Amino acid sequence: MSDPYASRTAVHEQVTDGFGTVRVLPLDSEADAGAVHRWVSEERAAFWGMTGLTERQVAEIYAHMDTLTTHHAFLVVREGEPVALLQTYEPGADRVSECYDVRPGDIGVHLLVAPAGPGGARSGWTARLMTAVARYALLGLDRRRIVVDPDVRNEKAITRFRAMGFTEGPVVVLPEIDLPDVYLPAKKAQLAFLDREILFPA
């Protein structure tokens, strides 16, 4: 089967034995809106905060993000299949900066993994995918530490981060953002941090 994403330039590509090739592609707000809309519309993605939006609204959100220099969205593709939505951001330019002391070399990450395929969930699959994403964020972007801020109710995500080596920080309330182009309700979040040396010792 041909890879419909083969012609798109990746910002990161990684081959892992037994897992295959993972490519991180800049999100195309139009071409990728269908897949992203399906993912964020599922109940399992409720913490992403986009359930109830139309495909057009999702496309507009990511078209706006594409105009920013501090926040970026990517489609993560494994063996030609889209498997995750990745967002990276500069914590100093994000509301999270009001809740902790940002360090030089920090990079913020949001990751929404696509639902399991017809074969169902596979043990260790998400961990391998998250490691590939962390390799891009820490080594590809030459950052010292990943910052995540999952909703405190998102126990599944928090457990995954803990298993990966993240250190839990404080529980905080991210302030509401109400701007003409962006609205984000306040969020009670569990901050967690992953130093580069934990995954990739020098």
DOMARFI-261072 format. One line per 2 residues: number of its first residue (from 1); their letters; for each residue x, y, z of N, C-alpha, C, O. Coordinates in steps of 0.2 Angstrom, whole numbers. Layout:
// residues N
NUM) A) X:Y:Z:X:Y:Z:X:Y:Z:X:Y:Z | ...
//
This chain:
// residues 202
1) MS) 4:-6:0:0:0:0:4:6:0:9:7:4 | 3:11:-4:7:17:-5:6:22:1:0:21:4
3) DP) 11:25:3:10:30:9:8:37:6:11:40:3 | 2:39:8:-1:45:6:3:51:9:2:57:6
5) YA) 7:50:14:11:55:17:18:56:15:22:60:17 | 20:51:10:27:51:8:30:57:5:35:59:6
7) SR) 25:61:2:28:67:-2:29:73:3:31:78:1 | 26:72:9:27:78:14:33:77:18:36:72:20
9) TA) 36:83:19:43:84:22:42:83:30:38:87:33 | 46:78:33:45:77:40:50:82:44:56:83:41
11) VH) 49:84:50:53:88:54:57:83:58:63:84:61 | 55:76:58:58:71:62:56:64:59:51:63:58
13) EQ) 61:60:59:60:53:56:64:48:61:70:50:62 | 61:43:63:64:38:67:62:31:65:56:30:65
15) VT) 67:27:65:66:20:63:67:16:70:73:16:72 | 62:12:72:63:8:78:62:1:77:57:-1:74
17) DG) 67:-3:78:66:-11:77:60:-13:80:58:-12:86 | 56:-17:77:49:-20:79:44:-15:80:38:-17:82
19) FG) 45:-9:78:39:-4:78:39:0:72:33:2:70 | 44:1:68:43:4:61:46:11:61:49:13:66
21) TV) 44:14:56:46:21:55:41:26:57:35:26:55 | 43:31:61:38:36:64:41:43:61:47:44:61
23) RV) 36:46:58:38:53:55:33:58:58:27:57:59 | 36:64:60:33:69:63:32:75:57:37:78:55
25) LP) 26:76:55:25:81:49:21:87:52:17:87:56 | 23:93:49:19:99:51:12:98:49:11:96:44
27) LD) 7:99:54:0:98:52:-2:103:46:-1:109:46 | -6:100:42:-9:103:36:-16:104:39:-20:100:39
29) SE) -18:110:41:-24:112:44:-30:110:40:-36:108:42 | -30:110:33:-35:108:29:-35:100:27:-40:97:28
31) AD) -29:98:25:-29:91:23:-29:86:29:-32:80:28 | -27:88:35:-28:84:41:-34:85:45:-34:81:50
33) AG) -38:90:43:-43:91:48:-48:85:49:-51:85:54 | -49:81:44:-54:76:44:-52:71:50:-56:69:54
35) AV) -45:69:49:-43:64:54:-43:67:61:-45:64:66 | -40:73:62:-40:76:69:-47:77:71:-48:76:77
37) HR) -52:79:67:-59:80:70:-62:74:72:-65:74:77 | -60:68:69:-63:62:71:-60:60:78:-63:58:83
39) WV) -53:61:79:-50:60:85:-53:64:91:-55:62:96 | -53:71:90:-55:75:95:-63:75:97:-65:77:102
41) SE) -67:72:92:-74:71:94:-76:65:98:-81:65:100 | -71:61:99:-73:55:103:-73:57:110:-69:61:113
43) ER) -77:53:114:-78:54:121:-71:53:125:-69:57:130 | -67:49:122:-60:48:126:-56:54:125:-51:54:129
45) AA) -57:58:120:-53:64:119:-56:70:123:-55:76:121 | -61:69:127:-65:75:131:-60:80:134:-61:86:134
47) FW) -54:77:137:-50:82:140:-46:87:135:-43:92:137 | -46:85:128:-43:89:123:-47:96:122:-45:101:120
49) GM) -54:95:124:-58:101:124:-61:103:118:-62:109:117 | -61:99:113:-64:100:106:-70:96:104:-72:96:98
51) TG) -72:92:109:-78:88:107:-84:93:105:-85:98:109 | -88:92:100:-93:96:99:-92:101:93:-96:104:90
53) LT) -85:102:91:-83:106:86:-84:103:79:-84:97:78 | -86:107:74:-86:104:67:-79:103:64:-74:106:67
55) ER) -79:100:59:-72:99:56:-70:106:53:-64:107:54 | -74:110:51:-72:117:49:-69:121:55:-64:124:54
57) QV) -72:120:60:-70:124:66:-63:121:68:-58:125:70 | -62:115:68:-55:112:70:-50:114:65:-45:116:67
59) AE) -52:114:58:-47:117:53:-45:124:55:-39:126:54 | -50:128:57:-49:135:58:-44:136:64:-40:140:64
61) IY) -45:132:69:-41:132:75:-34:131:73:-29:135:76 | -32:126:69:-26:124:68:-23:129:62:-17:130:62
63) AH) -27:132:58:-25:137:53:-22:143:57:-17:146:56 | -26:145:63:-23:150:67:-17:148:70:-12:153:71
65) MD) -16:142:73:-10:140:76:-4:141:72:1:142:74 | -6:139:65:0:140:60:3:147:59:8:147:57
67) TL) -1:152:62:2:159:61:6:160:67:9:166:67 | 6:156:72:10:158:78:17:155:77:19:150:74
69) TT) 22:159:81:29:156:81:31:152:87:36:150:88 | 26:152:92:27:149:98:24:143:99:25:139:104
71) HH) 18:141:96:14:135:96:14:132:89:13:135:84 | 15:125:89:15:122:83:12:115:84:11:112:89
73) AF) 9:113:78:5:107:78:8:102:73:10:104:67 | 8:96:74:11:91:70:6:84:69:3:83:74
75) LV) 6:81:64:3:75:63:9:69:63:14:70:60 | 8:65:68:13:59:69:10:53:65:5:51:66
77) VR) 15:51:60:13:45:56:18:40:57:24:40:57 | 15:34:58:19:28:58:17:23:53:11:21:52
79) EG) 22:21:49:21:17:43:16:19:38:12:15:36 | 15:26:37:11:28:33:4:29:36:-1:31:32
81) EP) 3:28:42:-4:28:45:-4:34:50:1:34:55 | -8:39:50:-8:44:56:-10:41:62:-15:38:63
83) VA) -6:42:67:-7:39:74:-7:44:80:-9:42:85 | -6:50:79:-6:55:84:-6:62:82:-4:64:77
85) LL) -9:66:86:-9:74:85:-4:76:91:-5:75:96 | 1:80:88:6:83:93:6:90:93:6:93:87
87) QT) 6:93:98:7:100:99:13:102:103:14:99:109 | 17:106:101:23:109:105:22:116:106:19:120:102
89) YE) 25:119:112:24:126:113:30:128:117:32:125:121 | 31:135:117:36:138:121:32:140:128:27:144:128
91) PG) 34:137:133:30:138:140:30:145:142:25:147:145 | 35:149:140:35:156:142:30:160:138:28:166:141
93) AD) 27:157:133:22:161:129:15:158:130:11:159:126 | 15:154:135:8:150:136:6:151:143:10:154:148
95) RV) 0:150:144:-3:151:151:0:147:156:-1:149:162 | 3:142:155:6:138:160:12:141:163:14:140:169
97) SE) 15:147:160:20:150:163:18:154:169:22:156:173 | 11:155:170:9:158:176:8:153:182:7:155:188
99) CY) 10:147:181:9:142:186:15:139:188:15:135:193 | 21:140:185:27:137:187:33:141:184:32:146:180
101) DV) 39:141:187:45:144:185:48:141:178:51:136:179 | 47:144:173:50:142:166:57:142:166:60:147:168
103) RP) 60:136:164:68:136:164:70:137:157:66:135:152 | 76:140:155:78:139:148:79:132:146:81:128:150
105) GD) 77:131:140:77:124:138:71:120:139:70:114:137 | 65:123:142:59:119:143:55:119:136:56:124:132
107) IG) 51:114:135:47:113:129:41:110:131:41:105:135 | 35:113:130:28:111:132:26:106:126:27:107:120
109) VH) 22:101:128:20:96:124:13:94:126:11:92:131 | 9:93:120:2:90:121:2:85:116:4:86:110
111) LL) 0:79:118:-1:73:113:-7:69:114:-9:67:119 | -11:69:108:-17:65:108:-16:59:103:-15:60:97
113) VA) -16:53:106:-15:47:102:-21:45:99:-26:45:102 | -21:43:93:-27:40:89:-29:34:92:-26:30:96
115) PA) -36:33:92:-39:26:94:-35:20:91:-33:21:86 | -35:15:95:-32:9:93:-36:6:86:-42:7:85
117) GP) -32:3:82:-34:1:75:-38:-6:76:-40:-7:82 | -40:-9:71:-44:-15:71:-41:-20:75:-45:-24:78
119) GG) -35:-21:76:-32:-26:80:-32:-25:87:-30:-29:92 | -35:-19:89:-35:-17:96:-29:-14:99:-24:-14:96
121) AR) -29:-13:106:-23:-10:109:-18:-15:110:-19:-21:111 | -11:-13:109:-6:-17:109:-1:-15:115:0:-9:115
123) SG) 1:-20:119:5:-18:125:12:-15:122:15:-17:118 | 13:-9:126:19:-5:124:19:-1:118:24:3:117
125) WT) 14:-1:114:14:3:108:14:10:110:18:14:106 | 10:13:114:9:20:116:16:22:119:18:28:117
127) AR) 19:18:123:25:20:126:31:21:120:35:26:121 | 31:17:115:36:17:110:34:24:106:39:27:104
129) LM) 28:25:105:26:31:101:28:37:105:31:42:102 | 27:37:111:28:43:116:36:44:116:38:50:116
131) TA) 40:39:116:47:39:116:50:43:110:54:47:110 | 46:41:104:48:44:98:47:51:98:51:55:95
133) VA) 41:53:100:39:60:101:44:64:106:46:70:104 | 46:61:111:51:64:116:57:65:113:61:70:114
135) RY) 59:60:108:66:61:105:66:67:101:71:71:100 | 60:68:97:60:74:93:60:80:97:64:85:96
137) AL) 56:80:103:56:87:107:62:88:110:64:94:111 | 66:83:113:72:84:117:78:84:113:82:89:114
139) LG) 79:80:108:85:79:104:84:83:98:89:87:96 | 79:82:94:77:86:88:77:93:89:80:97:85
141) LD) 74:95:94:73:103:96:79:105:101:79:111:102 | 83:101:103:88:102:107:86:106:114:88:111:115
143) RR) 81:102:117:78:105:123:80:101:129:82:95:129 | 80:104:135:82:101:141:77:97:145:78:92:148
145) RI) 71:99:144:65:97:148:58:97:145:57:103:142 | 54:92:145:47:92:143:43:94:149:44:91:154
147) VV) 38:98:147:33:100:152:26:98:149:24:99:144 | 22:94:153:15:93:151:11:95:157:12:96:163
149) DP) 4:96:155:-1:99:160:-8:95:159:-12:98:157 | -8:88:159:-14:85:158:-19:87:164:-18:89:169
151) DV) -26:87:162:-31:88:166:-30:83:172:-29:77:171 | -31:85:178:-31:81:184:-35:75:184:-34:70:187
153) RN) -41:75:180:-45:70:180:-43:64:174:-46:59:174 | -38:66:171:-35:62:165:-30:57:168:-24:57:167
155) EK) -33:52:172:-28:48:176:-24:43:171:-19:42:172 | -27:42:165:-24:37:160:-17:41:158:-12:38:157
157) AI) -18:47:156:-12:51:153:-7:52:159:-1:51:158 | -9:53:165:-5:55:171:-1:48:172:5:48:173
159) TR) -4:42:172:-1:36:173:4:35:168:10:32:169 | 3:36:161:7:35:156:14:39:157:19:37:156
161) FR) 13:46:159:18:50:160:23:48:165:29:48:165 | 20:45:171:23:43:176:28:37:174:33:36:176
163) AM) 25:32:171:28:26:169:34:28:164:39:24:164 | 34:34:160:39:36:156:45:39:159:50:40:156
165) GF) 44:41:166:49:44:169:48:51:171:52:54:174 | 42:54:170:40:61:171:40:61:179:38:57:183
167) TE) 42:67:182:42:69:189:36:73:190:35:78:186 | 31:71:194:25:75:195:27:82:199:31:82:204
169) GP) 24:87:196:25:94:199:19:95:203:15:91:205 | 17:102:204:11:104:208:5:103:204:5:103:197
171) VV) -1:102:207:-7:103:204:-9:110:204:-9:114:209 | -11:113:198:-12:120:197:-18:121:193:-21:117:190
173) VL) -20:128:193:-26:130:189:-24:134:183:-21:140:185 | -24:132:177:-22:136:172:-27:141:170:-33:139:170
175) PE) -26:147:170:-31:153:169:-35:152:163:-32:150:158 | -41:155:163:-45:155:157:-41:160:152:-38:165:154
177) ID) -42:158:146:-39:163:140:-46:165:136:-49:160:133 | -47:171:135:-53:173:132:-51:179:127:-51:185:129
179) LP) -48:177:121:-46:182:116:-50:181:110:-54:176:109 | -50:186:105:-54:185:99:-53:179:95:-57:176:92
181) DV) -47:176:95:-45:170:91:-45:164:95:-45:158:92 | -44:165:102:-43:159:106:-47:159:112:-47:164:116
183) YL) -51:154:114:-54:153:120:-52:147:123:-53:141:120 | -50:147:129:-48:141:133:-51:142:140:-49:147:144
185) PA) -55:137:142:-58:138:149:-52:137:154:-47:133:153 | -53:139:160:-48:137:166:-48:129:166:-53:126:165
187) KK) -42:127:168:-41:120:169:-37:118:175:-31:121:176 | -39:113:179:-35:111:184:-31:105:182:-33:100:179
189) AQ) -24:106:182:-20:102:179:-14:99:183:-13:102:188 | -12:93:182:-6:90:185:0:92:181:1:89:176
191) LA) 4:96:183:11:97:180:15:92:181:15:88:186 | 19:90:175:24:85:176:30:86:171:29:90:166
193) FL) 36:84:173:42:86:169:46:80:168:47:75:172 | 49:80:162:54:75:160:61:78:158:61:81:153
195) DR) 66:77:162:72:79:160:75:75:154:74:69:154 | 79:78:150:82:74:144:86:68:147:86:63:143
197) EI) 90:69:152:95:64:154:91:58:156:94:52:157 | 85:58:158:81:52:160:80:47:155:81:41:155
199) LF) 78:50:149:77:46:143:83:45:139:84:39:136 | 87:50:138:93:50:134:99:52:138:102:57:137
201) PA) 102:47:142:108:49:146:114:50:141:115:47:136 | 118:55:143:123:57:139:128:52:139:134:53:135
//
